[in-house]
Amino acid sequence: MRRSLAGVALAVTSMVALSFLIPLAALVMSLVKEQGVSAAQQRGAALAPVLALTTDPDALREAAAGLDAADRLTVHLPGAGAPARSKAPGALLERAQRGRESISQEVPGGWVCLQPVVLPGDEVAVIENFVPEAELTRGVAQSWAVMCFLAVGLIAGSVLVADRLGAKVVRSSKRLAQASRALGLGDLDARVEPMGPRELRDAGVAFNAMAERMNELLAVERELVADLSHRLRTPLTALHLASERMAGTPESARVEAAVCELETELQAIIAAARTPLAVGPMGQGLLGAERPPGGGAAAAGGGGPSSEVAEVVRRRTAFWAVLAEQQDRSCYLDVTQEPTAVGLPDDDVAAVVDALIGNVFRHTPEGTAFAVGVRRTAQAVELVVEDGGPGIPEPDRALSRGSSTGSTGLGLDIARRAATATGGTVAVTRGPLGGARIAVTFALAAPPPSGHRTRLARRRRR
């Protein structure tokens, strides 16, 4: 923008300067020429009274030298030959003598002025004053140089002013763009100082008001989610009391463990709801933040949270295996023994596993088998959950929140956001068991520093 404004100022100022310079230069040259010719005519008119008094050549030369120090003033007497320094053509002299008219005409090398003077006896003498070309253009070059210098200064000044104004506009525009980009990447404290032209100042004020309003709405939403989650504590208390009354029965320990697990998850939901957004990988995924190349690997390599997918899957599958046994479901687990660190905390990975296995229990009849597997590739970890149910008729639509018939779509949406947070993907296909096959790919986290690996090995040995 600065270059465009400077170019416009340069073009406009140059056109204005040229529109004045060209006529002014011609006028200066015409005035100088007119002044030289007028001075020559005045010198000739001043010598005319001397001819009325005497025609002595010596006296005339002395009088001409007094009037013209350059000795260009010449007198053509009747009957005398043309002086050696005469520049006037013979035809022009004869015309002035016979016609008795004053002649001012351009000749080779300059300008000649002829002034006829009538002498006693009706004879005519002609006073010639020659003005060389150099005298007709004296001072023109200097005047043109001054005008050009002023024009260049005017153009440079206008371009400089336009550039300064453009720099101010560009600076305020860049700051507004940077603040908008930061807000889009999840920095809810991003603000801009209104500056620049009035329109950009208004835009900055509107941006700050929008950011403040967004923070207010998000705070209200977080409190609403926390309040709704808190209301679930009442039925949880009733479940606790029911489990206590069931004390001594084979099911009491299992029910109490399930209730404790549910209470732990509910407490985590309330804490997460009251935490500012975009503080973790899943929050960044929700806000659509751009991940660095390598996804979760880059994030974890920079000191972010990480977890072992294989360990989390074993733990959560063991939890669901108890319920699967009650419903006569066959549960198969195939987990790799290789390291499976990804750039997500354990809670986020556990939420993905619970969402996918929970979908199996919700959307397939009792007795339907399911399998859970974790595989390691060169740059990713793949979590696969498949079942022997009817499958998913519209896989692409199932990945959209709330678009599936009879389902909220939250389970697959949680998996999609977690995979996106690490730079991975989610694929919905039909598996070998005949039902749905959900494959969630997480990018591997960068390996920890060597010192960290040594401490981890020692801890495992202990």
Secondary structure, 3 states (H helix, E strand, C coil): CHHHHHHHHHHHHHHHHHHHHHHHHHHHHHHHHHHHHHHHHHHHHHHHHHHHHCCCHHHHHHHHHHHCCCCCEEEECCCCCCCCCCCCCHHHHHHHHHHCCCEEEEECCEEEEEEEEEECCCEEEEEEEEEEHHHHCCCHHHHHHHHHHHHHHHHHHHHHHHHHHHHHHHHHHHHHHHHHHHHHCCCCCCCCCCCCCHHHHHHHHHHHHHHHHHHHHHHHHHHHHHHHHHCCHHHHHHHHHHHHHCCCCCCHHHHHHHHHHHHHHHHHHHHHHCCCCCCCHHHHHHHCCCCCCCCHHHHHHCCCCCEEHHHHHHHHHHHHHHHHHHCCCCEEEEECCCCCEECCCHHHHHHHHHHHHHHHHHHCCCCCCEEEEEEECCCEEEEEEEECCCCCCCHHHHCCCCCCCCCCCHHHHHHHHHHHHCCCEEEEEECCCCCEEEEEEEEECCCCCHHHHHHHHHHHHC
